[in-house]
């Protein structure tokens, strides 16, 4: 049972490599490598808003956005023959990242810290 599951996953991964030019392992590595930086940049962004440091705010919000988008940019740059709906989903995820960033930046100004 486990051997069948492993072989099925390997087959799907190989199909993704051959058909779309995207390696799922590289995507997951980029995604997981960005996670600690994403949380740290979110913390530092909110901290910069709380103490009103605009230079730090721009730096850490840029890091936050870059770590949010990095794995999906890998798919956009190296992917080929992708269906149209993949581009829609990636655009939605990037838009959601931007919207989340804007909300996080505005929340402290409206709340008790502002």
C-alpha positions in Angstrom: 0.0 0.0 0.0 2.7 2.5 1.0 4.9 1.4 -2.0 1.9 2.1 -4.3 1.3 5.5 -2.8 5.0 6.4 -3.1 5.1 5.3 -6.7 1.9 7.2 -7.5 3.4 10.4 -6.0 6.6 9.9 -7.9 4.7 9.4 -11.1 2.8 12.6 -10.6 6.0 14.5 -9.8 7.7 13.2 -13.0 4.6 14.1 -15.0 4.8 17.7 -13.6 8.5 17.9 -14.5 8.0 16.6 -18.1 4.7 18.4 -18.9 5.1 21.7 -17.2 8.8 22.0 -16.5 8.2 22.6 -12.8 9.8 20.4 -10.2 7.5 20.0 -7.2 10.4 19.3 -4.9 12.0 22.7 -5.8 8.7 24.4 -5.2 8.3 22.8 -1.8 11.9 23.6 -0.8 11.4 27.3 -1.8 8.1 27.4 0.0 9.5 25.9 3.2 12.7 28.0 3.0 10.7 31.2 2.8 8.4 30.3 5.8 10.7 31.5 8.6 11.6 34.7 6.8 7.9 35.3 6.1 7.0 35.1 9.8 10.0 37.1 10.9 9.3 39.8 8.3 5.7 39.9 9.3 6.8 40.4 13.0 9.3 43.1 12.0 6.8 44.9 9.8 4.2 45.1 12.5 6.9 46.2 15.0 8.0 49.0 12.6 4.4 50.1 12.3 4.0 50.1 16.1 7.1 52.3 16.7 6.5 54.3 13.5 9.8 53.6 11.7 9.1 54.1 8.0 12.5 53.0 6.8 12.2 49.6 8.5 8.6 49.4 7.5 9.4 49.6 3.8 12.3 47.1 4.1 10.4 44.4 6.1 7.2 44.8 4.1 9.2 44.2 0.9 10.8 41.1 2.5 7.3 39.9 3.5 6.0 40.3 0.0 9.0 38.7 -1.6 8.8 35.6 0.6 5.1 35.4 0.0 5.5 35.4 -3.8 8.8 33.5 -4.3 7.5 30.0 -4.8 4.8 31.1 -7.2 7.3 33.2 -9.2 9.3 30.0 -9.6 6.3 28.4 -11.3 5.7 31.5 -13.5 9.4 31.8 -14.6 10.2 28.1 -15.2 6.7 26.7 -15.9 5.7 26.0 -19.5 2.5 24.8 -21.1 0.6 25.8 -18.0 -3.2 25.9 -18.2 -4.8 29.4 -18.1 -6.3 28.8 -14.7 -2.9 28.3 -13.1 -2.1 31.9 -14.0 -5.4 33.0 -12.5 -4.6 31.1 -9.3 -1.1 32.5 -9.0 -2.4 36.0 -9.7 -5.0 35.5 -7.0 -2.4 34.2 -4.5 -0.1 37.2 -5.2 -3.1 39.6 -4.9 -4.1 37.9 -1.6 -0.5 38.4 -0.4 -0.6 42.1 -1.3 -4.1 42.5 0.3 -2.9 40.8 3.5 0.1 43.1 3.7 -2.0 46.2 3.2 -4.4 45.0 5.9 -1.6 44.2 8.4 -0.1 47.6 7.8 -3.4 49.4 8.3 -4.6 47.5 11.3 -2.2 48.9 13.9 -3.0 52.5 12.8 -6.7 51.8 13.4 -6.3 49.9 16.6 -4.9 50.6 20.1 -1.4 51.1 18.8 -2.3 54.0 16.4 
